[in-house]
């Protein structure tokens, strides 16, 4: 019975220390990676928007809605 109690206490201490270690080290790394990915995604979305607008204006240059959306008309 005493051996099982010692095993359970050691297991719980190891579990708690592992969770704390992961929280202190892994959390910051994950947040930094997520922030970097969000920045990259925003840049790609802006590039995609520019390319889409240019494609629409190139294909439908003489339509009224394309002329209204073009930056040159503003």
FIKOLZA-1660 file (N, C-alpha, C; in steps of 0.1 Angstrom, whole numbers, plus 5000, padded with zeros to 4 digits):
% residues 74
   i   px   py   pz ch aa at
   1 5008 4988 5000  A  X  N
   1 5000 5000 5000  A  X CA
   1 5009 5013 5000  A  X  C
   2 5019 5012 5008  A  X  N
   2 5028 5023 5008  A  X CA
   2 5035 5026 4995  A  X  C
   3 5039 5015 4988  A  X  N
   3 5045 5017 4975  A  X CA
   3 5036 5023 4965  A  X  C
   4 5023 5019 4965  A  X  N
   4 5014 5025 4956  A  X CA
   4 5012 5040 4959  A  X  C
   5 5011 5044 4972  A  X  N
   5 5010 5057 4976  A  X CA
   5 5022 5066 4971  A  X  C
   6 5034 5060 4973  A  X  N
   6 5046 5067 4968  A  X CA
   6 5046 5069 4953  A  X  C
   7 5042 5058 4946  A  X  N
   7 5041 5059 4932  A  X CA
   7 5031 5070 4927  A  X  C
   8 5019 5070 4934  A  X  N
   8 5009 5080 4930  A  X CA
   8 5014 5094 4933  A  X  C
   9 5021 5096 4944  A  X  N
   9 5026 5110 4947  A  X CA
   9 5037 5114 4937  A  X  C
  10 5046 5105 4933  A  X  N
  10 5056 5108 4924  A  X CA
  10 5050 5111 4910  A  X  C
  11 5040 5103 4906  A  X  N
  11 5033 5105 4894  A  X CA
  11 5026 5118 4893  A  X  C
  12 5019 5122 4904  A  X  N
  12 5013 5135 4904  A  X CA
  12 5023 5147 4904  A  X  C
  13 5034 5145 4911  A  X  N
  13 5044 5156 4910  A  X CA
  13 5050 5157 4896  A  X  C
  14 5052 5146 4890  A  X  N
  14 5058 5146 4876  A  X CA
  14 5048 5152 4867  A  X  C
  15 5035 5149 4868  A  X  N
  15 5025 5154 4860  A  X CA
  15 5023 5169 4861  A  X  C
  16 5023 5174 4873  A  X  N
  16 5022 5188 4876  A  X CA
  16 5034 5196 4871  A  X  C
  17 5046 5190 4873  A  X  N
  17 5058 5197 4868  A  X CA
  17 5058 5197 4853  A  X  C
  18 5054 5187 4847  A  X  N
  18 5053 5186 4832  A  X CA
  18 5043 5196 4826  A  X  C
  19 5032 5197 4833  A  X  N
  19 5022 5207 4828  A  X CA
  19 5027 5221 4830  A  X  C
  20 5033 5224 4841  A  X  N
  20 5038 5238 4843  A  X CA
  20 5050 5241 4833  A  X  C
  21 5058 5231 4831  A  X  N
  21 5069 5233 4821  A  X CA
  21 5064 5236 4807  A  X  C
  22 5054 5228 4803  A  X  N
  22 5048 5230 4790  A  X CA
  22 5041 5244 4789  A  X  C
  23 5034 5248 4800  A  X  N
  23 5027 5261 4800  A  X CA
  23 5037 5272 4799  A  X  C
  24 5048 5271 4806  A  X  N
  24 5058 5282 4807  A  X CA
  24 5066 5283 4794  A  X  C
  25 5069 5272 4788  A  X  N
  25 5078 5272 4776  A  X CA
  25 5070 5271 4763  A  X  C
  26 5060 5262 4762  A  X  N
  26 5053 5260 4750  A  X CA
  26 5043 5271 4746  A  X  C
  27 5037 5277 4756  A  X  N
  27 5027 5287 4753  A  X CA
  27 5032 5299 4746  A  X  C
  28 5044 5304 4750  A  X  N
  28 5050 5315 4744  A  X CA
  28 5054 5312 4729  A  X  C
  29 5059 5300 4727  A  X  N
  29 5063 5296 4714  A  X CA
  29 5051 5295 4705  A  X  C
  30 5040 5290 4710  A  X  N
  30 5028 5288 4702  A  X CA
  30 5022 5302 4698  A  X  C
  31 5022 5311 4708  A  X  N
  31 5017 5325 4705  A  X CA
  31 5025 5332 4695  A  X  C
  32 5038 5330 4696  A  X  N
  32 5047 5337 4686  A  X CA
  32 5045 5331 4672  A  X  C
  33 5044 5318 4671  A  X  N
  33 5041 5311 4658  A  X CA
  33 5028 5316 4652  A  X  C
  34 5018 5316 4660  A  X  N
  34 5004 5321 4656  A  X CA
  34 5005 5335 4651  A  X  C
  35 5012 5343 4658  A  X  N
  35 5013 5357 4654  A  X CA
  35 5020 5359 4640  A  X  C
  36 5031 5351 4639  A  X  N
  36 5038 5351 4626  A  X CA
  36 5030 5346 4614  A  X  C
  37 5022 5336 4617  A  X  N
  37 5013 5330 4607  A  X CA
  37 5002 5340 4603  A  X  C
  38 4997 5347 4613  A  X  N
  38 4986 5357 4610  A  X CA
  38 4992 5368 4602  A  X  C
  39 5004 5373 4605  A  X  N
  39 5010 5383 4597  A  X CA
  39 5012 5379 4582  A  X  C
  40 5017 5367 4581  A  X  N
  40 5019 5361 4567  A  X CA
  40 5006 5360 4560  A  X  C
  41 4995 5355 4567  A  X  N
  41 4982 5353 4561  A  X CA
  41 4976 5367 4556  A  X  C
  42 4978 5377 4565  A  X  N
  42 4973 5390 4561  A  X CA
  42 4980 5396 4549  A  X  C
  43 4993 5394 4548  A  X  N
  43 5001 5398 4536  A  X CA
  43 4996 5391 4523  A  X  C
  44 4994 5378 4524  A  X  N
  44 4989 5370 4513  A  X CA
  44 4975 5374 4509  A  X  C
  45 4967 5377 4518  A  X  N
  45 4953 5382 4515  A  X CA
  45 4953 5395 4508  A  X  C
  46 4962 5404 4513  A  X  N
  46 4963 5417 4506  A  X CA
  46 4968 5415 4491  A  X  C
  47 4977 5407 4490  A  X  N
  47 4983 5404 4476  A  X CA
  47 4972 5398 4467  A  X  C
  48 4964 5389 4473  A  X  N
  48 4953 5382 4466  A  X CA
  48 4942 5393 4462  A  X  C
  49 4939 5402 4471  A  X  N
  49 4929 5412 4468  A  X CA
  49 4934 5421 4457  A  X  C
  50 4947 5425 4457  A  X  N
  50 4952 5433 4446  A  X CA
  50 4952 5426 4433  A  X  C
  51 4956 5413 4433  A  X  N
  51 4956 5406 4420  A  X CA
  51 4941 5404 4415  A  X  C
  52 4932 5401 4424  A  X  N
  52 4918 5399 4420  A  X CA
  52 4912 5412 4414  A  X  C
  53 4915 5423 4421  A  X  N
  53 4910 5436 4416  A  X CA
  53 4916 5439 4402  A  X  C
  54 4929 5436 4400  A  X  N
  54 4936 5439 4387  A  X CA
  54 4930 5430 4377  A  X  C
  55 4927 5417 4380  A  X  N
  55 4921 5408 4371  A  X CA
  55 4907 5412 4366  A  X  C
  56 4899 5416 4376  A  X  N
  56 4886 5421 4373  A  X CA
  56 4886 5433 4364  A  X  C
  57 4895 5442 4367  A  X  N
  57 4895 5455 4359  A  X CA
  57 4901 5452 4346  A  X  C
  58 4910 5442 4345  A  X  N
  58 4915 5439 4332  A  X CA
  58 4905 5431 4323  A  X  C
  59 4897 5423 4329  A  X  N
  59 4887 5415 4321  A  X CA
  59 4875 5424 4317  A  X  C
  60 4871 5432 4327  A  X  N
  60 4859 5440 4325  A  X CA
  60 4862 5455 4326  A  X  C
  61 4871 5460 4318  A  X  N
  61 4875 5473 4320  A  X CA
  61 4865 5484 4317  A  X  C
  62 4855 5480 4308  A  X  N
  62 4846 5490 4303  A  X CA
  62 4832 5489 4310  A  X  C
  63 4831 5480 4320  A  X  N
  63 4818 5479 4327  A  X CA
  63 4817 5490 4337  A  X  C
  64 4805 5495 4340  A  X  N
  64 4803 5506 4350  A  X CA
  64 4808 5502 4364  A  X  C
  65 4805 5490 4368  A  X  N
  65 4809 5486 4382  A  X CA
  65 4824 5485 4383  A  X  C
  66 4831 5481 4373  A  X  N
  66 4846 5480 4373  A  X CA
  66 4852 5494 4373  A  X  C
  67 4845 5503 4366  A  X  N
  67 4851 5517 4366  A  X CA
  67 4848 5524 4379  A  X  C
  68 4837 5521 4386  A  X  N
  68 4834 5527 4399  A  X CA
  68 4843 5521 4409  A  X  C
  69 4848 5509 4408  A  X  N
  69 4856 5503 4418  A  X CA
  69 4871 5506 4416  A  X  C
  70 4874 5511 4404  A  X  N
  70 4888 5513 4401  A  X CA
  70 4894 5525 4409  A  X  C
  71 4906 5525 4414  A  X  N
  71 4912 5536 4422  A  X CA
  71 4914 5548 4413  A  X  C
  72 4915 5547 4400  A  X  N
  72 4917 5558 4392  A  X CA
  72 4905 5567 4391  A  X  C
  73 4893 5561 4393  A  X  N
  73 4881 5569 4392  A  X CA
  73 4878 5577 4405  A  X  C
  74 4885 5575 4415  A  X  N
  74 4883 5582 4428  A  X CA
  74 4890 5595 4428  A  X  C
% end
